[in-house]
Amino acid sequence: MSFYAQATERIRSRAVRGSIWVLLGITASKLVRGLTTLILARLFLQPPEFGLFAIVTAFLSGILALSDVGISTVVIRHPQGDDPTILDTAFLMQAGRGLLLFALAVPLAFPFAAFYHQPRVSWLATAGALEIAIRGFTSPYVWTLARGVRTDKLALLNVYADVTSLIVSLVWASISPTVWCLVAGKVISALVYVVASHLMAKGIRFPRWDRATAREILTFAAGMLLSSITFFLVVEGQRLALAKFISVVELGCFALAMSISTLPDQFVGNLVEKIFFPMVSKSIAEDRGRAGYQFRKVRLLVLLASSVMSVGFIVLGRCVTHIVLGPKYEMAGWMVQMLGVRASFMLFSCVASYMLFALGFSKYAAMGNSSKLIFLATGFTVAFSWFGLREAMWVITVAPLAAYLPLLIGLYKHFRKSLRLELASAAALLLVTVATAFIVYTSGRI
């Protein structure tokens, strides 16, 4: 067997093994998180509690986005990402960032709560910011596992944290059924994740700072930071905008619908992030032809998953939501249908996005998020000026298409041979979605 064939076989074997562990880990995590949400919604919490937690989550996501320099992305795609000097410097930057963000979040939480006329949010956001500070001390061993596609240990880390969140949230809710159970679950699970990451690394050693490595990370940061900020404004900004125009009850239903609709998206998206991205990053440095083969395989698999998602949510979204959440969350049913289509579009586009990241181009994701932000801002202005919530949901549903167009430009410039397959796949997904929606609409189920 030739050296090329042996290398290909090793990569294929690693991908299969990694995919199995990612599937097992994500399945376990999603089951635990879904079970937590279901029990809390059915037995303990009312829609306004989820609405408040959505506002808090958006606030903390904004704090994170303001300083996301793509540390983990740099380490994973760096040719010498296993070098202790790179890992140490990245860890110190990550830890310092976490502490700085916590110090920033505390004073900002109070005017933020006043802006939304929700005084409870101030203390909820302050306590929730502890998660940011704690996660900053995650062991750099996690990056080493990601580079080596050691998804078995990464899966265990996430399961440990999710099970802890489940236990803490349910115990707290049984004593005091308020939004605080969600915040407490997040903070304690972060602590468990960090401690477990260092235990897996078999101890803590004193990290060393390297100025050249820090400069390299910050060089990559410009495009990554812009991408992160625009991504926040697109994803969480829509919650913040909705919170100003709709009631807390409606926001709570929206938050639960968003959580349900993104479960499959996160499931498959994690496979793309944790398997495809590290592997194609290595392949680009070694053999660009192999990288193209990996792209084609993943593109077709994700097209199939996106199509199944879109059809499934349109056909089953409303009735499943009614069965799972009960009548007090009836409004969430039609939201799940629309947000499920949105999630399928986002899942579809992530392959192109990670391919461009692997090639070293983060600006197209930033351009995509900027386009989507402009579309959302314009759409929300029209929807809430002349129409209402349902029309605003249509804006949210089709907004991912605005973010996808710059990614096509990036593929055209830097990976042109994949463009025909990409365009054909996009057309197939749109056709399946529109046809399904038309059939279901004419049958009176939308």
C-alpha positions as CSV (number, residue, x, y, z in Angstrom):
1,M,0.0,0.0,0.0
2,S,1.4,3.4,-1.0
3,F,2.1,6.1,1.5
4,Y,-0.8,8.2,0.2
5,A,-3.2,5.3,0.5
6,Q,-2.0,4.6,4.1
7,A,-2.4,8.3,5.0
8,T,-5.9,8.3,3.5
9,E,-6.9,5.2,5.4
10,R,-5.6,6.6,8.7
11,I,-7.6,9.8,8.1
12,R,-10.7,7.8,7.2
13,S,-10.3,5.6,10.3
14,R,-9.8,8.6,12.6
15,A,-12.9,10.4,11.0
16,V,-15.1,7.3,11.6
17,R,-13.9,6.9,15.2
18,G,-14.2,10.6,15.9
19,S,-17.7,10.8,14.3
20,I,-19.0,7.9,16.4
21,W,-17.8,9.7,19.6
22,V,-19.2,13.0,18.5
23,L,-22.5,11.4,17.8
24,L,-22.6,9.6,21.1
25,G,-21.4,12.7,23.0
26,I,-23.8,15.1,21.3
27,T,-26.7,12.7,21.6
28,A,-26.1,12.4,25.3
29,S,-25.7,16.2,25.8
30,K,-28.7,17.1,23.7
31,L,-30.8,14.5,25.5
32,V,-29.8,15.8,28.9
33,R,-30.3,19.5,27.9
34,G,-33.6,18.6,26.2
35,L,-34.8,16.7,29.3
36,T,-33.8,19.7,31.5
37,T,-35.8,22.1,29.4
38,L,-38.8,19.8,29.1
39,I,-39.0,19.1,32.9
40,L,-38.6,22.7,33.8
41,A,-41.1,23.9,31.3
42,R,-43.8,21.3,32.1
43,L,-43.5,21.2,35.9
44,F,-41.8,24.3,37.3
45,L,-41.3,27.4,35.1
46,Q,-43.7,29.7,33.3
47,P,-43.0,31.4,29.9
48,P,-41.8,34.7,31.5
49,E,-39.0,32.9,33.3
50,F,-37.6,31.7,30.0
51,G,-38.1,35.1,28.6
52,L,-35.9,36.7,31.3
53,F,-33.3,34.0,30.8
54,A,-33.2,34.8,27.1
55,I,-32.4,38.4,27.8
56,V,-29.7,37.4,30.2
57,T,-28.2,35.0,27.7
58,A,-28.2,37.7,25.0
59,F,-26.4,40.1,27.3
60,L,-23.7,37.6,28.2
61,S,-23.3,36.5,24.6
62,G,-22.7,40.2,23.7
63,I,-20.0,40.5,26.4
64,L,-18.2,37.5,24.9
65,A,-18.5,38.7,21.3
66,L,-16.9,42.0,22.2
67,S,-13.5,40.2,22.7
68,D,-13.7,37.0,20.7
69,V,-10.2,36.9,19.1
70,G,-10.6,33.3,17.9
71,I,-8.1,31.8,20.3
72,S,-9.3,28.2,19.9
73,T,-9.6,28.5,16.1
74,V,-6.0,29.7,15.9
75,V,-4.7,26.9,18.0
76,I,-6.7,24.2,16.1
77,R,-5.6,25.3,12.6
78,H,-2.0,26.2,13.5
79,P,0.6,23.8,12.0
80,Q,2.4,23.8,15.4
81,G,-0.8,23.9,17.5
82,D,0.5,21.2,19.8
83,D,3.6,23.3,20.8
84,P,3.5,23.9,24.6
85,T,4.5,27.6,23.9
86,I,1.5,28.2,21.8
87,L,-0.8,26.3,24.2
88,D,0.5,28.2,27.2
89,T,0.2,31.7,25.6
90,A,-3.3,30.9,24.3
91,F,-4.3,29.7,27.8
92,L,-3.1,32.9,29.5
93,M,-4.9,35.0,26.9
94,Q,-8.1,33.0,27.4
95,A,-7.9,33.2,31.2
96,G,-7.2,36.9,31.2
97,R,-10.0,37.5,28.8
98,G,-12.5,35.7,31.1
99,L,-11.6,37.7,34.1
100,L,-11.7,41.0,32.2
101,L,-15.1,40.2,30.8
102,F,-16.5,39.4,34.2
103,A,-15.2,42.7,35.5
104,L,-16.9,44.4,32.5
105,A,-20.2,42.6,32.8
106,V,-20.9,43.5,36.4
107,P,-21.3,47.3,36.0
108,L,-23.0,46.9,32.6
109,A,-25.7,44.6,33.9
110,F,-27.6,47.3,35.8
111,P,-28.1,49.8,33.0
112,F,-28.8,46.9,30.7
113,A,-31.6,45.8,33.0
114,A,-33.0,49.3,33.3
115,F,-33.2,49.6,29.5
116,Y,-35.5,46.7,29.3
117,H,-37.4,47.6,32.5
118,Q,-36.6,44.2,34.0
119,P,-34.8,44.9,37.4
120,R,-34.4,41.1,38.0
121,V,-32.1,40.9,35.0
122,S,-29.3,42.9,36.7
123,W,-28.5,40.3,39.4
124,L,-29.2,37.4,37.1
125,A,-26.7,38.7,34.5
126,T,-24.1,39.4,37.2
127,A,-24.3,35.9,38.5
128,G,-24.4,34.4,35.0
129,A,-21.2,36.3,34.2
130,L,-19.4,34.0,36.6
131,E,-19.6,31.3,33.9
132,I,-17.5,33.4,31.6
133,A,-14.8,33.9,34.2
134,I,-14.7,30.2,35.1
135,R,-14.6,28.9,31.6
136,G,-11.6,31.1,30.9
137,F,-9.5,28.7,32.9
138,T,-10.3,25.6,30.8
139,S,-7.2,23.5,30.3
140,P,-5.4,23.9,26.9
141,Y,-5.6,20.1,26.8
142,V,-9.0,20.6,25.3
143,W,-7.4,22.2,22.1
144,T,-5.0,19.3,21.9
145,L,-7.9,16.8,22.0
146,A,-9.7,18.8,19.2
147,R,-6.6,18.9,17.0
148,G,-6.1,15.1,17.4
149,V,-9.9,14.5,16.8
150,R,-9.9,12.9,20.3
151,T,-13.6,13.4,20.5
152,D,-14.2,10.6,23.1
153,K,-12.7,12.7,25.9
154,L,-14.3,15.9,24.6
155,A,-17.7,14.2,24.6
156,L,-17.2,13.1,28.2
157,L,-16.3,16.6,29.3
158,N,-19.5,18.0,27.8
159,V,-21.7,15.2,29.3
160,Y,-20.2,15.7,32.8
161,A,-21.1,19.4,32.5
162,D,-24.6,18.9,31.1
163,V,-25.5,16.3,33.7
164,T,-24.3,18.6,36.5
165,S,-26.5,21.4,35.0
166,L,-29.5,19.1,35.0
167,I,-29.1,18.1,38.6
168,V,-28.5,21.6,39.9
169,S,-31.3,23.1,37.9
170,L,-33.9,20.5,38.9
171,V,-32.9,20.5,42.6
172,W,-33.0,24.3,42.6
173,A,-36.3,24.5,40.7
174,S,-37.9,22.0,43.1
175,I,-37.1,24.3,46.0
176,S,-37.6,27.7,44.3
177,P,-39.2,27.5,40.8
178,T,-37.6,30.7,39.3
179,V,-35.2,31.6,36.5
180,W,-32.4,31.3,39.1
181,C,-32.3,27.6,38.6
182,L,-31.2,28.0,35.0
183,V,-28.4,30.5,35.9
184,A,-27.2,28.3,38.7
185,G,-27.1,25.2,36.5
186,K,-25.0,27.1,33.9
187,V,-22.4,28.4,36.4
188,I,-21.9,25.1,38.3
189,S,-21.7,23.1,35.1
190,A,-18.9,25.5,33.9
191,L,-17.0,24.8,37.1
192,V,-17.3,21.1,36.6
193,Y,-16.2,21.4,33.0
194,V,-13.0,23.3,33.9
195,V,-12.0,21.1,36.8
196,A,-12.6,17.9,34.6
197,S,-10.5,19.4,31.8
198,H,-7.5,19.8,34.1
199,L,-8.0,16.4,35.6
200,M,-7.9,14.8,32.1
201,A,-4.7,16.8,31.4
202,K,-3.2,15.2,34.5
203,G,-2.4,18.3,36.4
204,I,-1.6,21.9,36.0
205,R,1.8,23.3,35.0
206,F,2.9,26.9,35.1
207,P,2.2,28.4,31.7
208,R,4.7,30.5,29.8
209,W,4.0,33.7,27.9
210,D,5.4,34.1,24.3
211,R,5.0,37.6,22.8
212,A,5.4,36.3,19.2
213,T,2.6,33.8,19.6
214,A,0.3,36.4,21.2
215,R,1.0,38.7,18.3
216,E,0.1,35.9,15.8
217,I,-3.2,35.2,17.6
218,L,-4.1,38.9,17.6
219,T,-3.2,39.2,13.9
220,F,-5.9,36.6,13.2
221,A,-8.2,38.4,15.6
222,A,-9.2,41.3,13.4
223,G,-11.4,39.3,11.0
224,M,-12.5,36.9,13.8
225,L,-13.5,39.7,16.1
226,L,-15.6,41.4,13.5
227,S,-17.2,38.1,12.6
228,S,-18.0,37.4,16.3
229,I,-19.5,40.8,16.9
230,T,-21.6,40.7,13.8
231,F,-22.6,37.1,14.7
232,F,-23.7,38.2,18.1
233,L,-25.7,41.1,16.6
234,V,-27.4,38.7,14.3
235,V,-28.1,35.8,16.6
236,E,-28.6,37.4,20.0
237,G,-29.4,40.9,18.7
238,Q,-32.7,39.6,17.3
239,R,-33.7,38.5,20.8
240,L,-32.7,41.9,22.2
241,A,-34.7,43.6,19.5
242,L,-37.7,41.4,20.0
243,A,-37.6,42.0,23.8
244,K,-38.3,45.7,23.2
245,F,-41.4,45.0,21.0
246,I,-43.1,41.9,22.5
247,S,-44.1,40.7,25.9
248,V,-41.9,38.6,28.2
249,V,-44.4,35.7,27.7
250,E,-44.0,35.9,23.9
251,L,-40.2,36.1,24.3
252,G,-40.2,33.0,26.5
253,C,-42.1,31.1,23.9
254,F,-39.7,32.4,21.3
255,A,-36.7,31.3,23.4
256,L,-38.1,27.8,23.8
257,A,-38.9,27.5,20.1
258,M,-35.4,28.6,19.3
259,S,-34.0,26.0,21.6
260,I,-36.0,23.2,20.1
261,S,-35.4,24.2,16.5
262,T,-31.6,24.4,16.9
263,L,-31.2,21.0,18.5
264,P,-30.6,19.1,15.2
265,D,-28.6,22.1,13.8
266,Q,-26.2,21.9,16.8
267,F,-26.1,18.1,16.6
268,V,-24.9,18.0,13.0
269,G,-23.0,21.3,13.2
270,N,-20.9,19.9,16.0
271,L,-19.9,17.1,13.7
272,V,-18.8,19.6,11.1
273,E,-16.9,21.7,13.6
274,K,-15.2,18.9,15.5
275,I,-14.5,16.5,12.7
276,F,-14.5,18.3,9.3
277,F,-12.8,21.5,10.4
278,P,-9.7,20.0,12.1
279,M,-9.2,17.4,9.4
280,V,-9.6,19.7,6.4
281,S,-7.3,22.2,8.1
282,K,-4.6,19.6,8.1
283,S,-5.4,18.3,4.6
284,I,-5.1,21.8,3.1
285,A,-1.5,22.0,4.4
286,E,-0.6,18.6,3.1
287,D,-2.8,17.8,0.1
288,R,-5.4,20.3,-1.3
289,G,-6.9,17.5,-3.5
290,R,-7.8,15.5,-0.4
291,A,-9.3,18.6,1.1
292,G,-11.6,19.0,-1.9
293,Y,-12.7,15.3,-1.6
294,Q,-13.5,15.8,2.1
295,F,-15.5,19.0,1.3
296,R,-17.6,17.2,-1.3
297,K,-18.4,14.3,1.0
298,V,-19.4,16.6,3.9
299,R,-21.4,18.9,1.6
300,L,-23.6,16.1,0.4
301,L,-24.1,14.7,3.9
302,V,-25.1,18.1,5.3
303,L,-27.4,18.7,2.4
304,L,-29.3,15.6,3.3
305,A,-29.4,16.5,7.0
306,S,-30.6,20.0,6.2
307,S,-33.3,18.8,3.9
308,V,-34.6,16.3,6.5
309,M,-34.6,19.1,9.1
310,S,-36.5,21.5,7.0
311,V,-39.2,19.0,6.0
312,G,-39.4,17.6,9.6
313,F,-40.0,20.9,11.2
314,I,-42.5,22.1,8.7
315,V,-44.6,18.9,8.9
316,L,-44.2,18.0,12.6
317,G,-43.1,21.1,14.4
318,R,-46.5,22.4,15.7
319,C,-47.9,19.1,16.9
320,V,-44.7,17.9,18.5
321,T,-44.3,21.2,20.4
322,H,-47.9,20.9,21.7
323,I,-47.2,17.4,23.0
324,V,-43.9,18.2,24.5
325,L,-44.5,21.6,26.1
326,G,-48.2,21.6,26.8
327,P,-50.9,24.2,26.2
328,K,-49.3,27.1,28.1
329,Y,-46.6,27.2,25.3
330,E,-49.1,26.9,22.4
331,M,-47.6,30.0,20.7
332,A,-44.3,28.2,20.4
333,G,-45.7,25.7,17.9
334,W,-45.8,27.9,14.8
335,M,-42.5,29.5,15.8
336,V,-40.8,26.1,15.9
337,Q,-42.0,25.5,12.3
338,M,-40.4,28.7,11.0
339,L,-37.3,28.6,13.2
340,G,-36.7,25.0,12.1
341,V,-36.4,26.1,8.5
342,R,-34.1,28.9,9.6
343,A,-31.9,26.3,11.4
344,S,-31.7,24.1,8.4
345,F,-30.4,27.0,6.3
346,M,-27.8,27.8,9.0
347,L,-26.7,24.2,9.1
348,F,-26.3,24.0,5.4
349,S,-24.1,27.1,5.2
350,C,-21.7,26.1,8.0
351,V,-19.8,23.7,5.7
352,A,-18.8,26.6,3.4
353,S,-18.0,28.8,6.4
354,Y,-15.7,26.2,8.0
355,M,-14.0,25.5,4.7
356,L,-13.1,29.2,4.4
357,F,-11.9,29.2,8.0
358,A,-9.7,26.2,7.2
359,L,-8.3,28.1,4.2
360,G,-7.5,31.0,6.6
361,F,-10.2,33.5,5.5
362,S,-12.5,34.7,8.3
363,K,-13.6,37.9,6.6
364,Y,-16.3,36.2,4.5
365,A,-18.1,35.0,7.7
366,A,-17.9,38.6,9.0
367,M,-19.3,39.9,5.7
368,G,-22.1,37.3,5.8
369,N,-23.0,38.3,9.3
370,S,-23.0,42.0,8.4
371,S,-25.3,41.3,5.4
372,K,-27.6,39.4,7.7
373,L,-27.6,42.1,10.3
374,I,-28.6,44.7,7.7
375,F,-31.3,42.5,6.5
376,L,-32.6,41.9,10.0
377,A,-32.5,45.6,11.0
378,T,-34.4,46.5,7.8
379,G,-36.9,43.7,8.1
380,F,-37.6,44.3,11.8
381,T,-38.2,48.0,11.1
382,V,-40.8,47.2,8.5
383,A,-42.3,44.3,10.4
384,F,-42.9,46.1,13.7
385,S,-43.8,49.4,12.1
386,W,-46.6,48.1,9.9
387,F,-47.2,44.5,10.8
388,G,-46.4,42.4,13.9
389,L,-44.6,39.4,15.5
390,R,-45.5,36.8,12.8
391,E,-44.0,39.0,10.0
392,A,-40.9,39.6,12.1
393,M,-40.6,35.8,12.4
394,W,-40.6,35.6,8.6
395,V,-37.7,38.0,8.6
396,I,-35.7,35.8,11.0
397,T,-36.5,32.7,9.0
398,V,-35.0,33.8,5.7
399,A,-32.2,36.0,7.1
400,P,-29.6,33.2,6.9
401,L,-29.8,33.4,3.1
402,A,-28.4,37.0,3.3
403,A,-25.4,35.6,5.3
404,Y,-24.8,32.8,2.8
405,L,-24.2,35.0,-0.3
406,P,-20.7,36.3,0.9
407,L,-19.6,32.7,1.6
408,L,-20.4,31.9,-2.1
409,I,-18.1,34.8,-3.1
410,G,-15.4,33.4,-0.8
411,L,-15.6,29.9,-2.4
412,Y,-15.6,31.4,-5.9
413,K,-12.3,33.3,-5.1
414,H,-10.5,30.7,-3.1
415,F,-12.0,27.2,-3.8
416,R,-13.7,27.6,-7.1
417,K,-13.8,24.0,-8.1
418,S,-16.4,23.4,-5.3
419,L,-18.7,26.2,-6.4
420,R,-20.9,24.2,-8.9
421,L,-21.7,21.5,-6.2
422,E,-22.4,24.2,-3.7
423,L,-24.8,26.0,-5.9
424,A,-26.6,22.8,-6.9
425,S,-26.9,21.8,-3.3
426,A,-28.3,25.2,-2.3
427,A,-30.9,25.0,-5.1
428,A,-31.9,21.5,-4.0
429,L,-32.5,22.6,-0.4
430,L,-34.6,25.6,-1.4
431,L,-36.7,23.5,-3.7
432,V,-37.4,20.9,-1.0
433,T,-38.3,23.5,1.6
434,V,-40.6,25.6,-0.7
435,A,-42.4,22.4,-2.0
436,T,-43.0,21.1,1.5
437,A,-44.2,24.4,2.9
438,F,-46.6,24.7,-0.1
439,I,-48.0,21.2,0.4
440,V,-48.5,21.7,4.2
441,Y,-49.9,25.2,3.8
442,T,-52.5,24.1,1.2
443,S,-53.5,21.3,3.6
444,G,-54.2,23.9,6.3
445,R,-51.5,22.8,8.7
446,I,-49.7,26.1,8.7
